[in-house]
Amino acid sequence: QVQLVESGGKLVQAGGSLRLSCAASGRTFSSYAMGWFRQAPGKEREFVAAISWSSDTTYYVDSVKDRFTISRDNAKNTLFLQMNSLKAEDTAMYYCAARLGYGSGNWYADYWGQGTQVTVSS
């Protein structure tokens, strides 16, 4: 089992930056691919970014490429999402996820956090 707790979400102006963190419990954190998803009001949850267990591979949805950076610190069981040049359309609840996989054109995860709210004012 893995428990995930996100933090760092808040209200920020467009063009600003935020760094989200996800603290994970469990000894197997370092063996899992990890990622971030988000869900805006009235929309389905969408994949944002993923990182392999060794950090040698990352994936991003096109809308955040060159603005967001996913990283992890396995020694501290922590996942990060650095978000720069934020836009109003980035407003959403952001969820940390563990043990990611990809199939049939979709990302999925076995473990989820409760989410942290990011609001970008234009």
Backbone as CSV, one residue per row, in Angstrom:
resi,resn,N_x,N_y,N_z,CA_x,CA_y,CA_z,C_x,C_y,C_z
1,GLN,0.823,-1.200,0.000,0.000,0.000,0.000,0.858,1.252,0.000
2,VAL,0.386,2.266,-0.662,1.052,3.555,-0.713,0.029,4.626,-0.370
3,GLN,0.394,5.503,0.535,-0.452,6.656,0.847,0.225,7.911,0.340
4,LEU,-0.544,8.783,-0.275,-0.017,9.964,-0.937,-0.689,11.217,-0.391
5,VAL,0.128,12.231,-0.065,-0.402,13.490,0.454,0.215,14.635,-0.326
6,GLU,-0.644,15.365,-1.059,-0.186,16.496,-1.863,-0.185,17.774,-1.040
7,SER,0.660,18.726,-1.464,0.674,20.057,-0.864,1.224,21.037,-1.883
8,GLY,1.029,22.324,-1.588,1.593,23.365,-2.427,0.609,24.104,-3.306
9,GLY,-0.596,23.624,-3.420,-1.575,24.310,-4.240,-2.057,25.596,-3.583
10,LYS,-2.324,26.613,-4.398,-2.839,27.885,-3.885,-3.292,28.751,-5.040
11,LEU,-3.751,29.942,-4.720,-4.139,30.931,-5.724,-2.895,31.687,-6.184
12,VAL,-2.737,31.760,-7.503,-1.579,32.446,-8.069,-2.026,33.204,-9.314
13,GLN,-1.319,34.280,-9.626,-1.650,35.042,-10.823,-1.102,34.375,-12.071
14,ALA,-1.763,34.621,-13.176,-1.281,34.099,-14.451,0.153,34.555,-14.691
15,GLY,0.973,33.639,-15.206,2.374,33.936,-15.411,3.258,33.563,-14.237
16,GLY,2.629,33.243,-13.122,3.374,32.895,-11.927,3.803,31.431,-11.899
17,SER,4.404,31.054,-10.775,4.926,29.700,-10.619,4.458,29.088,-9.312
18,LEU,4.387,27.761,-9.308,4.070,27.009,-8.105,4.854,25.713,-8.137
19,ARG,5.130,25.186,-6.966,5.755,23.878,-6.861,4.878,22.992,-5.989
20,LEU,4.351,21.955,-6.578,3.566,20.992,-5.830,4.465,19.872,-5.320
21,SER,4.113,19.373,-4.145,4.838,18.252,-3.566,3.859,17.134,-3.242
22,CYS,4.380,15.927,-3.234,3.575,14.760,-2.876,4.439,13.876,-1.991
23,ALA,4.039,13.757,-0.738,4.755,12.902,0.200,4.128,11.517,0.188
24,ALA,4.965,10.524,-0.001,4.476,9.145,-0.098,4.961,8.309,1.073
25,SER,4.098,7.449,1.543,4.492,6.488,2.567,4.629,5.133,1.922
26,GLY,5.411,4.277,2.522,5.581,2.942,1.957,6.967,2.736,1.401
27,ARG,7.489,1.570,1.599,8.857,1.261,1.196,9.028,1.104,-0.301
28,THR,7.925,0.934,-1.018,8.024,0.631,-2.446,7.934,1.866,-3.323
29,PHE,7.950,3.069,-2.716,7.844,4.302,-3.509,8.853,4.315,-4.632
30,SER,10.094,3.989,-4.333,11.161,4.126,-5.315,11.032,3.147,-6.477
31,SER,10.187,2.159,-6.364,10.040,1.182,-7.442,8.881,1.502,-8.381
32,TYR,8.104,2.528,-8.066,6.917,2.841,-8.860,7.146,4.010,-9.798
33,ALA,6.541,3.943,-10.977,6.385,5.144,-11.777,5.348,6.013,-11.076
34,MET,5.584,7.308,-11.076,4.721,8.251,-10.375,4.226,9.312,-11.358
35,GLY,3.175,10.003,-10.968,2.690,11.033,-11.868,1.724,12.001,-11.233
36,TRP,1.325,12.965,-12.036,0.340,13.964,-11.649,-0.800,13.969,-12.659
37,PHE,-1.988,14.100,-12.126,-3.194,14.268,-12.925,-3.896,15.519,-12.420
38,ARG,-4.847,16.013,-13.172,-5.628,17.166,-12.719,-7.057,17.060,-13.212
39,GLN,-7.931,17.729,-12.464,-9.338,17.740,-12.842,-9.899,19.125,-12.614
40,ALA,-10.331,19.738,-13.694,-10.959,21.048,-13.626,-12.463,20.869,-13.422
41,PRO,-13.129,21.886,-12.871,-14.579,21.783,-12.656,-15.330,21.455,-13.939
42,GLY,-16.164,20.446,-13.870,-16.974,20.057,-15.025,-16.243,19.265,-16.078
43,LYS,-14.985,18.909,-15.807,-14.204,18.159,-16.790,-13.723,16.846,-16.189
44,GLU,-13.317,15.955,-17.081,-12.776,14.689,-16.622,-11.339,14.865,-16.133
45,ARG,-10.913,13.941,-15.284,-9.537,13.971,-14.824,-8.619,13.709,-16.007
46,GLU,-7.525,14.459,-16.103,-6.609,14.283,-17.206,-5.181,14.082,-16.706
47,PHE,-4.431,13.347,-17.478,-3.016,13.117,-17.211,-2.242,14.416,-17.423
48,VAL,-1.268,14.674,-16.536,-0.427,15.856,-16.670,1.028,15.456,-16.941
49,ALA,1.582,14.619,-16.066,2.998,14.263,-16.205,3.269,12.962,-15.478
50,ALA,4.313,12.264,-15.946,4.726,11.010,-15.317,6.237,10.929,-15.303
51,ILE,6.756,10.148,-14.359,8.196,9.972,-14.235,8.470,8.523,-13.854
52,SER,9.485,7.950,-14.474,9.840,6.570,-14.169,10.459,6.474,-12.786
53,TRP,10.605,5.252,-12.287,11.122,5.063,-10.937,12.533,5.618,-10.792
54,SER,13.307,5.563,-11.878,14.705,6.006,-11.823,14.881,7.451,-12.262
55,SER,13.787,8.107,-12.628,13.800,9.492,-13.127,14.433,9.650,-14.501
56,ASP,14.719,8.556,-15.193,15.381,8.705,-16.489,14.395,8.959,-17.630
57,THR,13.113,8.814,-17.359,12.102,9.038,-18.397,10.945,9.855,-17.820
58,THR,10.554,10.862,-18.556,9.396,11.671,-18.169,8.446,11.826,-19.355
59,TYR,7.204,12.053,-19.041,6.166,12.260,-20.043,5.310,13.446,-19.607
60,TYR,4.830,14.194,-20.586,3.977,15.343,-20.300,2.842,15.410,-21.317
61,VAL,1.723,15.905,-20.859,0.668,16.243,-21.801,1.124,17.469,-22.580
62,ASP,0.735,17.572,-23.821,1.246,18.647,-24.684,1.016,20.035,-24.101
63,SER,-0.094,20.227,-23.414,-0.451,21.563,-22.943,0.471,22.095,-21.853
64,VAL,1.281,21.240,-21.230,2.167,21.711,-20.171,3.649,21.557,-20.524
65,LYS,3.946,20.989,-21.659,5.349,20.824,-22.064,6.044,22.176,-22.101
66,ASP,7.264,22.200,-21.649,8.110,23.407,-21.584,7.678,24.373,-20.504
67,ARG,6.628,24.044,-19.752,6.211,24.899,-18.619,6.281,24.145,-17.296
68,PHE,5.955,22.858,-17.311,5.946,22.057,-16.094,7.119,21.082,-16.111
69,THR,7.643,20.778,-14.911,8.715,19.800,-14.770,8.389,18.862,-13.609
70,ILE,8.366,17.578,-13.903,8.149,16.572,-12.864,9.491,16.036,-12.409
71,SER,9.612,15.811,-11.098,10.842,15.247,-10.549,10.498,14.460,-9.291
72,ARG,11.475,13.719,-8.798,11.241,12.929,-7.598,12.527,12.788,-6.803
73,ASP,12.358,12.594,-5.517,13.477,12.337,-4.609,13.158,11.025,-3.888
74,ASN,13.730,9.945,-4.370,13.400,8.630,-3.801,13.895,8.486,-2.368
75,ALA,14.955,9.179,-2.030,15.468,9.102,-0.655,14.491,9.722,0.337
76,LYS,13.701,10.675,-0.148,12.735,11.357,0.713,11.295,10.972,0.401
77,ASN,11.123,9.983,-0.475,9.766,9.539,-0.833,8.875,10.709,-1.253
78,THR,9.389,11.563,-2.081,8.652,12.773,-2.464,8.662,12.977,-3.972
79,LEU,7.517,13.353,-4.477,7.327,13.686,-5.883,7.046,15.175,-5.994
80,PHE,7.523,15.799,-7.054,7.352,17.240,-7.241,6.767,17.532,-8.620
81,LEU,6.132,18.692,-8.699,5.718,19.238,-9.989,5.989,20.738,-9.956
82,GLN,6.994,21.157,-10.687,7.304,22.580,-10.820,6.491,23.132,-11.973
83,MET,5.680,24.137,-11.679,4.789,24.710,-12.686,5.151,26.164,-12.908
84,ASN,5.562,26.491,-14.105,5.931,27.859,-14.473,4.976,28.390,-15.542
85,SER,4.995,29.693,-15.700,4.163,30.358,-16.721,2.718,29.866,-16.652
86,LEU,2.184,29.876,-15.462,0.840,29.339,-15.262,-0.212,30.144,-16.017
87,LYS,-1.220,29.410,-16.478,-2.315,30.002,-17.225,-3.632,29.719,-16.512
88,ALA,-4.634,30.494,-16.838,-5.936,30.291,-16.208,-6.444,28.867,-16.452
89,GLU,-6.135,28.324,-17.618,-6.610,26.969,-17.943,-5.885,25.877,-17.162
90,ASP,-4.874,26.239,-16.376,-4.218,25.270,-15.496,-4.977,25.108,-14.184
91,THR,-5.984,25.935,-13.966,-6.780,25.846,-12.747,-7.457,24.485,-12.643
92,ALA,-7.194,23.789,-11.546,-7.730,22.443,-11.368,-7.310,21.899,-10.011
93,MET,-7.934,20.782,-9.634,-7.441,20.009,-8.511,-6.350,19.101,-9.059
94,TYR,-5.188,19.127,-8.442,-4.065,18.326,-8.904,-3.888,17.115,-7.969
95,TYR,-3.773,15.944,-8.594,-3.665,14.695,-7.866,-2.330,14.014,-8.128
96,CYS,-1.729,13.557,-7.060,-0.539,12.723,-7.151,-0.987,11.279,-7.319
97,ALA,-0.239,10.519,-8.103,-0.612,9.136,-8.339,0.618,8.252,-8.366
98,ALA,0.437,7.021,-7.943,1.550,6.072,-7.885,1.219,4.782,-8.607
99,ARG,2.261,4.128,-9.061,2.191,2.883,-9.830,1.394,3.099,-11.105
100,LEU,1.945,3.995,-11.913,1.312,4.353,-13.169,1.545,3.294,-14.236
101,GLY,0.629,3.267,-15.148,0.755,2.421,-16.332,0.117,3.118,-17.506
102,TYR,0.356,2.570,-18.681,-0.208,3.169,-19.897,-0.733,2.058,-20.785
103,GLY,-1.961,2.242,-21.234,-2.534,1.243,-22.127,-3.759,1.778,-22.836
104,SER,-3.942,1.345,-24.053,-5.104,1.756,-24.853,-5.228,3.261,-24.941
105,GLY,-4.083,3.922,-24.978,-4.079,5.366,-25.146,-4.345,6.161,-23.895
106,ASN,-4.381,5.490,-22.756,-4.678,6.177,-21.509,-3.670,5.842,-20.416
107,TRP,-3.447,6.829,-19.544,-2.663,6.606,-18.344,-3.605,6.192,-17.223
108,TYR,-3.125,5.320,-16.362,-3.909,4.916,-15.206,-2.964,4.759,-14.028
109,ALA,-3.541,4.703,-12.818,-2.731,4.569,-11.612,-3.479,3.737,-10.590
110,ASP,-2.690,3.095,-9.733,-3.282,2.247,-8.706,-3.522,2.989,-7.401
111,TYR,-2.751,4.038,-7.139,-2.871,4.766,-5.887,-3.019,6.254,-6.161
112,TRP,-3.874,6.895,-5.355,-4.186,8.309,-5.570,-4.129,9.082,-4.258
113,GLY,-3.706,10.351,-4.354,-3.819,11.242,-3.229,-5.166,11.933,-3.221
114,GLN,-5.364,12.808,-2.246,-6.635,13.520,-2.097,-6.718,14.780,-2.941
115,GLY,-5.590,15.255,-3.401,-5.587,16.414,-4.283,-5.209,17.701,-3.587
116,THR,-4.693,18.638,-4.356,-4.397,19.992,-3.887,-4.869,20.971,-4.957
117,GLN,-5.545,22.033,-4.526,-6.193,22.949,-5.465,-5.222,24.008,-5.964
118,VAL,-5.170,24.138,-7.266,-4.397,25.207,-7.906,-5.383,26.104,-8.643
119,THR,-5.345,27.395,-8.320,-6.218,28.363,-8.976,-5.354,29.458,-9.558
120,VAL,-5.499,29.678,-10.845,-4.717,30.691,-11.541,-5.665,31.811,-11.975
121,SER,-5.420,33.002,-11.479,-6.275,34.136,-11.817,-5.698,34.861,-13.028
122,SER,-6.593,35.236,-13.918,-6.138,35.910,-15.152,-6.219,37.410,-15.015
